[in-house]
Amino acid sequence: MKEVIQVVEEKVKKKFENEGTGHDWFHIDRVRRIALAIQKKDGGDRDVIELAALLHDISDHKFNGGDFNEGARATNQIIESLNVNSKIRNEVALIVKNVSYKGSGEEDLMPSLEGRIVQDADRIDAIGAIGIARTFAYGGSIGQPIYDPSVPPKLNQTTESYINERTHTINHFYEKLLLLEDRMHTDAGKKIAAERSQFMKDFLDQFYREWGE
């Protein structure tokens, strides 16, 4: 399995090494490292976790026209070409299919421990200092304004509204990032998320002071 993981790593690194929206190779590698650190404490199949972490953004809905199933299809295609057994292939594909945040009003549908670990790791990298940097990188890439005081955040969003409604980047903190602490599955994830969430709250306090509110 080590050779399979190396091949997948090379494919993913090549695809994402120059990505500029915060969903780059370094993000993927951080998610892998966080997931494996949680796995040491919480258990789960290491190979499934590492493969799913490497492939979790292989076809993100934000960049493929809103198709939440394409990531699982792409994952299956890559892993099947490497002659990985169907059990592992199906487990990894299911994680990739369900890993994305789909709106504050939508429940997480992640049935396996391995999936919950990868989901926690992905969400941890969305918050804190790195999360703030990634949020503004993505917002700028889609032409989203930094802040508009006249546009309040929307809570309890459906998947459709979360994906399609235009807003500003500061709203993203309230519509997703600050909610992730309470949606962590693992004890390790909850501990890291609490610290990073506080950093984001401090950042927002400073932002509003500088804005003059």
N, C-alpha and C positions, 0 to 999 in steps of 0.2 A: 504493500500500500504506500510505502514511502516514495517509490518511484512515480506512482500515479499522482500523488500530491505534488511532487516536483514538477511534473508535466503540466498539471492544472495551474500551478503557481506561475509558470512561465507564460502560459496562454493568457492568463488574467493580467499579469504585469504588462505584457506587450499591448494588450487592449486598452489599459487604463493609465499608462504611465504619464501621458501628457494631458490628461483630463483636467479641466479648469473650474469645475463647479463645486468642488469639495467632495466629489464621489470618485476620487482618483485612487491609484494603487496604494498610496500611503494610508488612505482611509481603510481600504480593504485589509491591509496588513495589520493596522491597529486593531480592527475588529477581530481578526484571527488571534492576535496576541491576548486581547482581553478575554475572548471566549475560552482560550486554552488555560488562562489563569483561573477563570471561574470553574472550569472542568476539573482542575486539580482539587478543588474544595467540594464541589457538588457531584462529581462523577459524570457518568454518561460516556458514550462511545466517542473516543478521541478522534478517530478517523472521520466519522460522520460530522462531528463538530467542525473539524478543520476544513474539510471539503465544502461544507455549507457556508462557512465564513468566507472562504475564498470566492465562492460563486454567488454570494447573496445579492450582488448588484449586477450580475452578468447581463440582465436585460431589465433594468429598472423601469417601472411604469411611467416615471416622470420623463423618460427619454424615448419611449417606444410607442407613444400615442395612447397611453393609458391602459395597456393590456397587462393585467396582473398575472396572467397565466404564461406569458411568453418566457419569463425567467425560468420556470420549471421545465418548459420545453427545451430551452437552450441548455439547461443543466443536464437533462436526460441525454441530449445529443452528445455533449462533451464526454460525460462519464461512460456512456455506452461504447463510445469509440475506443475507450481505454480498457474495455473488457472487465469492468467492475461488476460484481454480482448484483442482481436485480434488487435484492433487499436493501443494500446500501444506496443504490441509485435512487430507489423510490423514496427512501427516508430523506436523502439530501434534497431531492426535488420538492418534496412536500414542505420542507423548511423554507426553501427559496420562494416557494409560492406564497407562503403565509407570513414572511418576515416583515413586510412593509407595514408602516403605520397607515391606517386607512381612514382616519378622522376621529375626533374626540368623542363622537357619539357611537362609534363602532367598537364592538368587543374584539379582543385578540383571540384568534383561533389557532393556537399553536399546541398540538396534542402531545408532543414528545419533550422529554427533559432536554435532549440535545437542541431542539428547536428553541426552547425557552432560553437556553444559554446563549445561543447565537443572537436571538432577538434582543436580549439584555445587552450584549456586547455592542451590537449595532446602535442601540439607543444611547448607550453610554458615550459613544463617540459623537453623538448628535448634541451633547450638552457640555457645559463647562467652557473653558477658554477655547478649546479646539472647536467645540460646537458653535460658539459665537462666530468664530472666523468662517466656518463652513456655511453658516446661515447667511452671512452677508455676501459670501462668494456666490452662492446659488441665487440669492435674490438679485444681485447685479447681473448675473448671466441671463436672467429672463426679463430684464428691464423693469424690475420691481422697485418702487421708491423705498428709501430707508424708513421713512416715517411720515404719516399723515394724521395729525391729531383728530381730524374730523371723521376718521374711519375706525370705529371700535372693532375689537376682535369678536369673532363669532364662535360660540361654544356649542357643544353637542352637534358637531358637524357630521353629516352623512359623508360617505365616500365621495359621492358626486360633487357635493359642495366643496369639500376639502380640496379636491383636484382642480375644479374648474373656476372657482371664484377668485378673482384677482384681489389682492390686498397689498399691504406693505410689510416690510421685513420684521419690524417690531411686533406686529400682530402674531407672527409665527411663534414667538416665545409663549404667548398665551394660548394659542390654538394647538400647540404641540409640545414644545420643549419643556415648559414648566410642569406639564402633566405627566411626563415620562417617569419621574421619581415614583409616583404611586402605581405605575404600571409595570414595575420591575418584578420579575418572577423569583429571582434567586436572592439569598441573603447578601452575598458578595455584591451583586448588582445594586441592591438597595443602598448599601453602605457607600459605594462610589457615587451613586446618583445623588444622594443627599448632599454630599460635599460639592459636587459640580452644580447642583441646582442653586445652592446658596451663592455660589460665585456669579451665576447668571442674575440672580436677584440684586446683588450688589452692583453689577454692571448696569442694570436697568435703572436703579436709583441714581447712579452717576449720570447716565444718559439723560434722564429727565431734568436733573439739576443743570446740566450744560445746555439743554434745550430751553430752559427757562420756565418750566411748568411748576 
